[in-house]
Amino acid sequence: MTRATRFASYASAVAFCYFLVWFSILPVPFIAEETKDQIMPVLPWWVLVSFGSYSLGSLGLGLWSFRDCPEAYAELMHEIQEAKNDLRAKGVTVD
């Protein structure tokens, strides 16, 4: 099973349960009906904002710790220099 298939199956199962709770087909124990009615419409936005925050945080951490990998840094700088030289050879001003 590929990652996309696995993600689609999990996402559809979660979405199905979400709609069952939202339309009051599946009761939620220990939560009042009024509280559930206030939380359920904004839950997808909360998940989206949380995922975006996690993504930006992991991207920022990767950029912050990029110099901790000297081999990757040297390889990337070498590839950038090669690309610049190739563009200069074709007559493109790079700097």
WOBELFEN-V20020 format. One line per field, one symbol per residue. ss: DSSP state (H for helix, E for strand, C for the rest). psi: psi as a letter, one per 40 degrees, with the letter a starting at -180 (. if undefined). burial: + if it has 24 or more other C-alpha atoms within 12 Angstrom, else -. Layout:
ss->???
psi->???
burial->???
//
This chain:
ss->CCHHHHHHHHHHHHHHHHHHHHCCCCCCCCCCHHHHHHHHHHHHHHHHHHHHHHHHHHHHHHHHCHHHCHHHHHHHHHHHHHHHHHHHHCCCCCC
psi->hiddddddddddddddddddddefdhihiehidddddddddeddddddddddddddddddddddedeegddddddddddddddddddddeehhd.
burial->-----------------+---+-----------------+-------------------------------------------------------
//
